[in-house]
Amino acid sequence: MTWMIIIAILLILFCIIIVTKVKVQTMYRHRKDDDLLEVKVYVWWIRVYTFSAPVIKLDDDSFSLEVEEEQQIGPTESKKKGRITPQIVVEKLRLLRDFLDHVVGLHKIIKRFLKKVKVHNFEWHSGIGVADAAYTAQLTGVVWSLKGAIVGVLSKYMRFQQMPKLSVDPHFQMMITHTNLSCMISFRIGQAMIAGLMLLKHWRRRPKFKQSHSVEENM
């Protein structure tokens, strides 16, 4: 009788986990030398993970990004400084290519999962100016087209709950670039688990990936 109760409780907990909704809030801000990338993950109303990169600078000598990262998982916080070099980017792209080559029907699996993802809000506001009215007007049109194309692709694969809010403000008499992007999506843990199982099922053979770090840590 005790085992039946335990099994019943475990089944109930499993069902709760399956239907539990995960919300991911992403925000990116750029204004001159001030950059901030922040990602927050919520389960129910509890924030379970936070990633923040408050400082992102370009090193002109090595063409690498200097990043200060802050992560919080539950009550545990960690901070580190590092670099994202061109070599690391190339290595990550190679690993991504290998991954894409070794999963059969990857596009269908991802498409099926993204159809379950809800986009609760999507706002992308930018300002641009190159101190020349003609060039600023042309660049503004290009940025508008780029934003429209990106939102068009996203809306094809995900379910937008409301119309995206986009804007591009031209500044004809000054040199300026700034942007604010915020987005919140949600999906159920069960849907992510199914997508993960499908990836494992369609994994043809495991390639010999080399270990690499996304960021070169400064000691």
N, C-alpha and C positions, 0 to 999 in steps of 0.2 A: 504493500500500500504506500509506504514511504517513497519507494522508487518511482511509482506512478505519479505521485505528487511532484517529485523533483523533475521528472521528465515533462510534466505538464507545465511547470513553471518555466523550464528552459525553452519549451516551444513557444510559450507566450512571449518571453524575452526576445527570442529570435524573430518572431513576427513583428514585434515592436521595432526592433532594429531595422528590419527590412523596409518598413514603411516610414522610418524616420527621415525627415527632410533635412538636407544640408544646404546651407546658404553660404555663398562665397561673395564677398564684397571686395571689389578691386578699385583702387584709386591711383591715378598717376597725375602729377602736377609738374609742369616745367615753366619756369619764368627766369630768363637770363641764366645765371649760374645756380639757381635754386631748383633742385630736382627732388622729388619724393615719389617713391613707389611703395604702396601699402596694400597688403592682402590680408583680409580677415575671414576666418571660417567659423560659422556658427552651427551648432547642433541644438535644435529647439531654440531657446533664447540664450544659450550659453556660448560664449566665445571660447573656442577650444584651441585656436591657433592664430597667431599673428606674425606676419612677416613685414618688415619695414626696411627700406633702403633709403634713408633720408639724405644721403650725400652720394651723388654720382658725378664724377669729374673725368674729363678726358685728358689723358697724358699725351701731349703733342709729340713727345720724343719717341715713345714706344707704341703709340696708337692703341693704348689699352684704357679700359675704364677702371677708375679707382672707385671702389664701392665700400660703404660702411653698412653692414647688415645688422639688423636686430630681429631676433626671433623669440617668440613666446609660445610654448606648448603647455597649456594649463598654467600652473603657477611658476614654471621654470622659464627663466629668461637667459638669453645668451647674446653676446655681441662679438662681432669680428670685422676686421678690415681685410680687403683683398683686391685682386685685380682680375679683370676679365680681358685676356689677351686675344689677339687674332688667332693664335695657335689653338687656344681653348675653344673658340667659336668653330674653327675648322674641324676639330676633333668631335665636337658635339654634333655637327652636321653630318659627319661620317657615321657616327653611331645611330643617328636618326635614319639615315639612308639604309643602313644595315637592318634596322628594326622594320622599316617599311618593306624591305625586300623579303623578310622572313615571316610575315604574317599574311596568310591567304585571306582575301576579302576584307582587308583592313578598312577600306573606305566604307563598305556596307555596315560594318560593326560600329564605326564611329558615327556614321550618319544615323543609325538606329538609336544610338545613345543620345546624340544631340537633339533628336526629335523629342526626347523626354525632358530636355533642359528648358526651364522657363527663365526668360530675361525680364526681371521685374522693373528695372529702370536702366536706361542707357543715355548718358549725357556726355557730349563731347564739344567743348567750347574752345575756340582758338582765336588768337590775334596774330597778325603778321604784317610786317612792313619792311621795305628795303630802301627807304628814303628816295624812291623813284616811283611816281604815280603809275606809270604805264606798267612797269615790271611788277609792282605790288598788285595791280588789278589782274594781271595774267596769273601770278602766283596764287592769288586768292581763288581764282577759278579752278586751278589745278587741285588745290587743297579741297575745295568743295567736291570736285569729281572723285577724288580719292576717298573722302569720307562716305560719299554716297555709294561707291562700289563696295567698301568694306561692310557697311550696314546692309546692303543688298545681299551679300553673301551670308552674313550672319542670320538675317531674317529667313533665308532659304532653308537653313538647317535647324534653327532654334525657334522657340515659341516666344515672341515678344508680347508681353502683357500690356504694353502701352507704346505709343509712338516714340521713337528715339528723338532726343532733343539735340540738335546740331546747330552750330553757328561758327562763322568765320568772319572776324571783324578786320577789315583792312585799315592799316595806319599808313597814310600816304606820305607823311612828312618825317618819319623817323625809322630807325632800325630797331625792330623789335620782333621777338617771337615768344609766344606763351601759349600754353595749352592746359586744359583741365579735362581729364577723362575719368568718369566714374560709372561703375556698372555693378549690378547685383544679379546673380543667377542662383537658381536652386534646382536640386534634383534629389531623388530619394536614394538612400544607401543601397537598397535592393537593385535599383537600376544600374548603379555603378558596379555592383558585384556581378550582375549578369554580363555586363560589357567586359569585365575582367576575365570571367570564365570563358567567354567567347574568344577572347584574345589567346588564352591558353590553349583552347581547343584547336584553333587554327594556326598555331605556331608550328611551322614546318620542321625546322631544326634550329637548335640554339647556336647562334654564331659565337665565336670566341671574342667577346667584347673586351677591350682593354680598359682597365680602371683609369678613370680620369677625374679631375676635380673641376667643377663648374667655375670655381673661383680660386685663384692662387692666393692662399692665405699668407698674410704678412706675420711673421713671427716677432 
